[in-house]
Amino acid sequence: MATSTPVRHAWRALTGLLAITAILFGINALGVYVFGQSSWTPALALDLQGGTQIVLEAQTEDGADPSAEQMQQAVTIIRQRVDASGVGEAEVTTQAGNQIVVQIPGQADEETRNRIEASAQLQLRAVLYAGDPATEFVGDDGNATPYPTPDPTLQATPTTSPTNGSDTAWITPALQAEFLAYDCTDPANDPANAPADEPLITCDADGSVKYILGPVELDGSSIDDATFGLQQNNNQWAVNLQFDADGTTTFGEISQRLYGAQAPLNQFAFVLDGYVLSAPSMNGVILDGKPSITGSFTQESAKVLADQLKYGALPLSFTVESSNSISATLGSQQLQIGLIAGLIGLLLVAIYSLIVYRALGFIIIASLAVMAVLTYVTLCILAWRMGFRLSLAGVAGLIVTIGFTADSFIVYFERIRDELRDGKSITGAVEDGWGRAKRTIYISKSINILAAVVLYVLADSTVKGFAFTLGLTTAIDVLIFILFTHPVLQLLARTRFFGSGHPLSGLDPTALGAVYRGRAQFREPVVANGAAGRRNAKSRAEAVRRQTIAERKQAELAAADNAKPGTTVKEGDD
């Protein structure tokens, strides 16, 4: 005997669910055992785990207090930097009017620290001179001799007024002597707060090149976007910039000035924290505000530079006031309370399901168990790939989803019961009930996901964890219904226990009042004594209770017509 189409559909769905589960566990296993970056436990956020706290203090040129607008802009940019490093659930706040507090879950790695602590203004300056970072020379005697401290009597002002940022008139005898004696490794040499309208002596990040740079001609606020990617013509990594309108005009003028000049006067330096991030040469006139920086980049170094350029437009410079580890603000006790609340919710749903739906309740429990497994491994993968961390708000989102999932089960099972009351077989009721219930379920779940998306986009960062887990578990809930709950019920409906409508199955047609013969017509129950008679009476009452208003009115009209005097029905009449 050939297997029916619903059965084949059920087995295909269950096989697909098994394959999805195996893929998810396989992905996380790769992260754990091959890459060593994932774990079999979800990552916890700052409120549950503790982490690292970095306090940055704002510095202004005149020593005045920064404005609230400047501090808020700096908070936004630093938060973007932290997010760009893949850290989830980080907190960035202000305190004391001139400090920014960055709290990161777990221990911050060196790269993340560098992103946060490299918090000065991003500046774009023309290169006037580039040379060896040496601070000594070989004298006539053949011995290495340090360059002398600049003589205060040396001329410190240009002989002629410089006409642009690349004019070598900026290099005075005093500046030249200071450049020769400048030590890139001396921590006392801090170029971070150098005046913007004067030349700057500095080095690149690793101290391999020493520069004299012209005054600031653009700052990081002129950069709208910075991305990285492979160039198709030479297959090299490049950093692609996009300037705003004013920046496009200014950079176009600079490119016209630098293009074709002798090195190093054809170079333009990107300066962060006073140190040169990159000093590419100008290889063409760029008037569209979309230059590309090329060089010996790797994918990682190109990404780091793009992030530094994109998120470096701070309105203030900062110094690191402190950096230390902090304890969890809520801790393991609150996590345990949240988990206990979730278990209590699951237990109440299980008890309600078994009381109301009898054996059908075990399908609800099994579906919730499968959903829990998929949600758990998904959170582990997201912690590895996206840096997602589970906060107490996220735990609340998981708990709320239990109630939403229970609503879906009620809609589905009640649709099946309605079909049974219409006199359909159990297998037919399962199929038709699913056809009617899934539309309602899809609409309600779509609204839940839409609400989660809006909440995630518009709400404060402390609520984003709730919105994220709510949307994630709602999507998994729909997947479980399609690939597990309905297919399992399709198979169970063909077993003897469920298919015969056993009183404990939750699908007993008699107990549900399935005495319809047609719409608004009732089959008179067979009069019986004892328990059978009581069951028939109960079924009759249930059927009457389930009538719609239209059905009740039609039944009343039919009863009134039968009660009219002189109305008779003869045998043989049509």
C-alpha positions in Angstrom: 0.0 0.0 0.0 1.5 3.3 -1.0 2.2 5.9 1.6 -0.2 8.9 1.6 1.0 12.3 0.5 0.7 13.9 4.0 2.9 11.1 5.5 5.5 11.7 2.8 5.3 15.4 3.5 5.7 14.8 7.3 8.8 12.7 6.9 10.4 15.2 4.5 9.8 18.0 6.9 11.2 16.1 9.9 14.3 15.1 7.8 14.8 18.8 6.8 14.6 19.8 10.5 17.1 17.1 11.4 19.4 18.4 8.6 19.1 22.0 9.8 19.9 20.9 13.4 23.0 18.9 12.2 24.2 21.9 10.2 23.9 24.3 13.1 25.7 22.0 15.4 28.4 21.4 12.7 29.0 25.1 12.3 29.4 25.6 16.0 31.6 22.6 16.2 33.9 24.1 13.6 34.1 27.3 15.7 34.9 25.3 18.8 37.4 22.7 17.6 38.8 24.1 14.4 38.9 27.9 14.8 38.9 27.9 18.6 36.7 31.0 18.7 33.3 29.6 19.6 31.9 27.8 22.7 29.1 25.4 23.6 27.7 28.1 26.0 26.2 31.4 24.9 28.3 34.5 25.6 27.0 36.6 28.5 26.7 40.4 28.4 28.2 42.9 30.8 25.3 42.8 33.2 25.7 39.1 33.7 29.4 38.5 33.3 31.3 41.6 34.1 34.1 42.8 31.8 36.5 45.7 31.1 36.0 49.3 31.9 38.0 52.1 30.1 37.6 55.7 31.2 38.5 58.4 28.6 39.0 62.0 29.6 38.4 64.8 27.0 41.2 67.3 26.2 40.5 70.6 24.6 43.1 73.0 23.3 42.2 75.9 25.6 41.5 73.7 28.6 37.8 74.6 28.7 35.1 72.1 29.4 33.8 70.3 26.3 30.2 71.0 25.3 27.4 68.4 25.8 27.0 68.2 22.1 30.7 67.4 21.6 30.6 64.7 24.2 27.5 63.1 22.8 29.0 63.0 19.3 32.1 61.4 20.7 30.0 58.8 22.5 28.3 57.9 19.2 31.5 57.5 17.3 33.2 55.5 20.1 30.2 53.2 20.3 30.5 52.7 16.5 34.1 51.8 16.9 33.2 49.2 19.6 30.5 47.7 17.4 32.9 47.6 14.5 35.2 45.4 16.5 32.4 42.8 16.9 31.7 43.4 20.6 28.0 43.1 21.5 26.1 44.6 24.4 28.8 47.2 25.2 27.9 50.3 27.2 29.3 53.7 26.3 28.2 56.6 28.6 29.5 60.0 29.9 30.3 61.1 33.4 31.6 64.2 35.1 30.9 66.2 32.0 34.3 65.5 30.4 34.7 61.7 30.6 33.5 58.8 28.6 33.1 55.4 30.2 33.3 52.3 27.9 32.3 49.0 29.5 32.9 45.8 27.4 31.7 42.3 28.3 34.5 39.9 29.1 38.2 40.8 28.6 38.9 43.2 25.8 41.5 42.1 23.4 44.4 44.3 22.3 42.7 45.3 19.0 39.5 46.4 20.7 41.5 48.4 23.2 43.4 50.1 20.4 40.2 51.0 18.6 38.8 52.6 21.7 41.9 54.3 23.0 42.9 55.7 19.6 40.3 58.4 20.3 41.9 61.7 19.1 40.8 63.7 16.1 41.4 62.4 12.7 43.4 64.9 10.6 44.5 65.0 7.0 47.8 66.9 6.4 50.2 67.2 3.4 53.6 65.6 3.7 56.5 68.1 3.6 59.3 65.8 4.4 59.8 62.1 5.2 63.0 60.5 6.4 64.8 58.0 8.6 63.7 58.0 12.3 67.3 58.1 13.4 68.2 60.6 16.1 72.0 60.5 15.6 74.6 60.8 12.8 78.1 59.5 12.2 80.6 62.2 12.8 84.0 62.8 11.3 85.5 60.6 14.0 83.4 57.7 12.8 81.3 57.6 16.0 77.6 57.9 16.2 76.7 61.3 17.6 73.1 62.4 18.7 71.6 65.4 17.0 71.9 68.4 19.2 68.9 70.0 20.9 67.6 72.8 18.7 69.3 76.1 19.4 66.6 78.6 20.7 68.2 81.3 18.5 67.3 79.4 15.3 64.8 81.1 13.0 61.3 79.7 13.9 59.1 81.6 11.5 58.9 81.2 7.8 60.9 83.8 5.7 58.0 84.0 3.3 54.4 83.4 4.1 53.4 79.8 2.9 50.8 79.7 0.2 49.4 76.2 1.0 49.8 73.2 3.1 52.5 71.7 0.9 54.7 74.8 0.8 58.2 74.0 2.0 58.4 77.5 3.4 56.9 75.9 6.5 60.2 74.2 7.2 62.2 76.7 9.1 65.8 76.1 10.5 64.3 75.6 13.9 61.8 73.1 12.6 64.5 71.2 10.7 66.7 71.0 13.8 63.8 69.8 15.9 63.0 67.2 13.3 66.5 65.8 13.4 66.5 65.5 17.2 62.9 64.1 17.4 62.9 60.6 18.9 59.9 58.5 17.8 60.4 56.2 20.8 60.4 58.9 23.5 57.0 58.9 25.3 57.5 62.5 26.2 57.0 63.4 22.5 53.2 63.4 22.3 51.9 64.9 19.0 48.2 64.3 19.8 47.4 67.9 20.8 49.6 69.8 18.3 48.0 73.0 16.9 46.0 72.4 13.7 47.3 75.5 12.0 51.0 74.7 12.3 53.3 72.1 10.9 53.7 68.8 12.8 56.7 66.6 13.5 55.5 63.0 14.0 56.1 59.3 13.0 54.1 56.5 11.7 52.5 54.0 14.1 55.5 51.6 14.2 58.2 54.4 14.2 59.8 53.4 11.0 59.3 56.7 9.2 59.6 60.3 10.6 57.6 63.1 9.0 57.2 66.8 8.8 53.6 67.5 8.0 51.8 70.7 6.9 48.9 72.2 8.7 45.5 70.4 8.9 43.6 70.8 5.6 40.8 68.3 6.3 39.5 66.5 9.4 37.7 63.2 9.9 34.3 64.9 9.9 34.7 65.4 6.1 34.7 61.6 5.6 31.2 60.2 5.0 32.3 56.6 4.6 35.3 54.3 4.4 35.2 50.7 3.1 37.7 48.1 2.1 37.9 45.6 -0.8 39.9 43.9 -3.5 40.7 45.9 -6.6 39.7 44.0 -9.7 42.6 45.4 -11.9 45.4 44.2 -9.6 43.7 42.0 -7.0 45.1 44.1 -4.2 43.4 45.2 -1.0 42.4 48.9 -1.0 40.6 51.3 1.3 37.9 53.4 -0.4 36.9 56.8 0.9 33.8 58.9 0.4 34.0 62.6 1.3 31.1 64.9 2.0 30.4 67.9 -0.3 32.8 70.3 1.3 35.4 67.6 1.7 35.1 66.7 -2.0 35.8 70.2 -3.1 38.8 70.6 -0.7 40.2 67.2 -1.6 39.9 67.9 -5.3 41.9 71.1 -4.9 44.5 69.2 -2.9 44.8 66.4 -5.4 45.4 69.0 -8.2 48.2 70.5 -6.2 49.9 67.2 -5.2 49.5 65.2 -8.4 52.7 65.2 -10.3 54.8 66.7 -7.5 58.1 65.2 -6.5 58.1 62.8 -3.5 57.4 63.3 -0.7 55.5 66.4 -1.7 53.0 64.3 -3.6 51.9 62.5 -0.4 48.9 63.2 1.9 48.9 61.8 5.5 46.0 60.5 7.5 46.8 61.3 11.1 45.1 59.8 14.2 46.3 60.5 17.7 49.0 62.5 16.2 50.6 59.5 14.4 50.4 58.8 10.7 48.0 56.0 9.9 48.9 56.1 6.2 50.6 58.5 3.8 49.7 57.5 0.3 51.0 59.4 -2.8 48.5 61.2 -5.0 48.3 59.3 -8.3 45.7 61.3 -10.0 43.4 64.3 -9.8 40.3 63.2 -7.8 37.3 65.5 -8.1 34.5 63.1 -7.2 35.5 62.8 -3.6 36.0 59.0 -3.9 39.8 58.3 -3.5 41.3 54.9 -2.9 44.3 54.1 -0.7 46.4 51.3 -2.0 49.6 49.7 -0.7 50.8 46.5 0.9 47.5 45.9 2.7 46.2 42.6 3.9 42.5 42.0 4.4 42.8 42.7 8.1 45.0 45.8 7.8 42.7 47.2 5.2 39.7 46.6 7.5 41.5 48.2 10.5 42.4 51.3 8.5 38.9 51.6 7.0 37.4 51.5 10.5 39.9 54.0 11.8 39.1 56.4 9.0 35.4 55.9 9.2 35.0 56.1 13.0 37.9 58.5 13.7 36.0 61.8 13.3 35.9 62.7 17.0 35.3 66.3 17.8 37.7 66.0 20.8 40.9 64.3 21.7 41.0 62.0 24.7 43.5 60.5 27.1 43.0 57.1 28.9 42.2 57.9 32.5 42.0 54.3 33.6 41.5 50.8 32.3 40.5 47.9 34.5 38.3 44.9 35.0 34.8 45.2 36.6 32.5 42.8 38.2 29.0 41.9 36.9 26.4 44.5 37.7 23.7 41.9 38.2 25.7 38.7 38.4 25.0 35.0 38.5 22.2 35.3 41.0 20.0 37.4 38.7 20.8 35.0 35.9 19.6 32.1 38.0 16.5 34.0 38.9 15.8 34.6 35.2 16.4 31.0 34.3 14.1 29.8 37.2 11.4 32.2 35.9 11.8 30.6 32.4 11.5 27.1 33.8 8.4 28.1 35.8 6.9 29.4 32.7 7.7 26.2 30.8 6.2 24.1 33.6 3.0 26.1 33.7 2.6 25.8 30.0 3.2 22.0 30.2 0.6 21.6 33.0 -2.0 23.7 31.2 -1.3 21.8 27.9 -1.7 18.4 29.6 -4.9 19.4 31.4 -6.6 21.0 28.4 -5.2 19.0 25.5 -4.4 15.6 27.2 -1.8 13.7 25.1 -1.6 16.6 22.6 0.1 18.4 25.4 3.2 16.2 24.9 3.5 17.5 21.3 3.6 21.0 22.8 6.3 20.0 25.3 8.3 18.3 22.6 8.1 21.3 20.2 9.3 23.6 23.0 12.2 21.3 23.7 13.2 21.3 20.0 12.9 25.0 19.9 15.1 25.4 23.0 17.8 23.3 21.4 17.8 25.3 18.1 17.7 28.6 20.0 20.6 27.5 22.2 23.0 26.5 19.4 22.0 29.6 17.4 22.9 31.9 20.3 26.3 30.1 20.5 26.9 30.6 16.8 25.8 34.3 16.9 28.2 34.9 19.8 31.0 33.6 17.6 30.1 35.2 14.3 28.4 38.5 15.4 29.7 39.0 18.9 26.2 38.7 20.3 26.0 38.5 24.1 23.0 37.4 26.1 21.9 40.1 28.6 19.2 39.9 31.2 16.9 41.8 28.8 17.7 39.0 26.2 16.7 36.4 28.8 13.4 38.2 29.3 12.8 38.1 25.5 13.3 34.3 25.6 10.8 33.9 28.4 8.2 36.1 26.7 8.5 33.9 23.6 7.2 30.9 25.6 3.8 32.6 25.9 3.7 33.6 22.3 4.5 30.0 21.3 1.8 28.6 23.5 -0.7 31.0 21.8 0.2 29.4 18.4 -0.4 25.9 19.7 -3.8 26.9 21.0 -4.8 28.4 17.7 -3.7 25.2 15.8 -5.3 22.7 18.1 -8.5 24.6 18.4 -8.8 24.7 14.6 -8.4 21.0 14.5 -11.1 20.6 17.2 -13.4 22.8 15.2 -13.0 20.6 12.2 -13.8 17.5 14.3 -17.0 19.2 15.5 -17.9 19.6 11.9 -17.9 15.8 11.6 -14.6 15.4 9.8 -12.2 12.5 10.3 -9.2 13.1 12.5 -6.7 12.9 9.6 -8.9 15.3 7.6 -9.3 17.6 10.6 -5.5 17.8 11.1 -5.0 18.8 7.4 -7.8 21.3 7.2 -7.1 22.7 10.7 -3.5 23.4 9.6 -4.7 25.1 6.5 -6.9 27.4 8.5 -4.5 27.9 11.5 -1.3 28.7 9.6 -2.7 31.9 8.1 -3.5 33.2 11.6 -0.1 32.0 12.9 1.8 33.6 10.1 0.1 37.0 10.5 0.6 37.0 14.3 4.3 36.0 14.0 4.9 38.6 11.3 3.5 41.3 13.7 5.8 40.0 16.5 8.9 40.1 14.2 8.0 43.6 12.9 7.6 44.8 16.5 11.0 43.3 17.4 12.7 44.9 14.4 11.2 48.4 15.2 12.1 48.0 18.9 15.7 47.0 18.0 16.2 49.9 15.7 14.6 52.6 17.8 15.1 51.5 21.4 18.0 52.1 23.7 20.9 49.7 23.7 19.8 48.2 27.0 16.6 47.0 25.3 18.2 45.8 22.0 18.9 42.4 23.6 15.2 41.9 24.4 14.2 42.8 20.8 16.9 40.6 19.2 16.0 37.4 21.2 12.3 38.1 20.7 12.6 38.3 16.9 15.0 35.4 16.7 12.9 33.0 18.8 9.7 34.1 16.9 11.3 33.1 13.6 12.5 29.8 15.1 8.9 29.2 16.4 7.5 29.4 12.9 10.2 27.0 11.7 9.3 24.5 14.4 5.6 24.7 13.6 6.3 24.0 9.9 9.0 21.3 10.3 8.1 19.6 13.6 4.7 20.3 15.2 2.4 19.8 12.1 4.4 16.9 10.7 4.4 15.0 14.0 0.7 15.5 14.3 0.2 14.2 10.8 2.0 11.0 11.7 0.3 10.6 15.1 -3.2 11.1 13.5 -2.6 7.8 11.7 -1.8 5.9 14.9 -4.5 3.8 16.6 -4.4 5.9 19.8 -5.0 9.3 18.1 -6.7 8.2 15.0 -9.5 6.4 16.9 -10.1 9.5 19.0 -9.1 8.0 22.4 -10.6 10.0 25.3 -7.0 10.7 26.5 -5.7 11.8 23.1 -7.4 15.2 23.2 -9.1 14.5 19.9 -12.2 12.6 21.1 -15.0 13.7 18.7 -17.7 12.7 21.2 -16.2 14.7 24.0 -15.9 17.7 21.7 -19.6 17.6 20.7 -19.0 16.4 17.1 -22.7 15.8 16.4 -23.1 18.0 13.3 -24.8 16.5 10.3 -24.5 19.7 8.3 -24.3 23.4 9.0 -27.0 24.4 11.5 -28.4 20.8 11.5 -27.9 18.4 14.4 -28.1 14.6 14.5 -30.2 13.6 17.4 -28.0 11.6 19.8 -29.1 8.0 20.4 -31.0 7.9 23.7 -29.1 5.7 26.1 -29.1 5.1 29.8 -26.2 5.3 32.2 -22.7 6.7 31.3 -23.4 6.5 27.5 -26.5 8.7 28.0 -24.6 11.2 30.0 -21.9 11.4 27.4 -24.5 12.0 24.7 -26.2 14.7 26.7 -22.8 16.3 27.3 -22.0 16.2 23.6 -25.3 17.7 22.7 -24.7 20.6 25.1 -21.2 21.1 23.8 -22.5 21.2 20.2 -25.2 23.7 21.1 -22.7 25.9 22.9 -20.4 25.9 19.8 -23.1 27.2 17.5 -22.5 30.5 15.8 -25.2 33.2 16.0 -26.3 32.6 12.4 -26.5 28.8 13.0 -28.6 29.3 16.2 -31.0 31.6 14.3 -31.3 29.2 11.5 -32.0 26.3 13.9 -34.7 28.4 15.7 -36.4 29.2 12.3 -36.3 25.5 11.4 -37.9 24.6 14.7 -40.6 27.2 14.3 -41.5 25.9 10.8 -41.8 22.4 12.1 -44.1 23.6 14.9 -46.7 25.3 12.6 -50.3 23.8 12.8 -51.3 21.7 9.9 -47.8 20.9 8.8 -47.3 17.2 8.0 -44.7 15.2 6.3 -45.9 12.1 4.5 -43.7 9.1 3.8 -42.5 9.1 0.3 -42.6 12.9 -0.1 -39.4 14.5 -1.5 
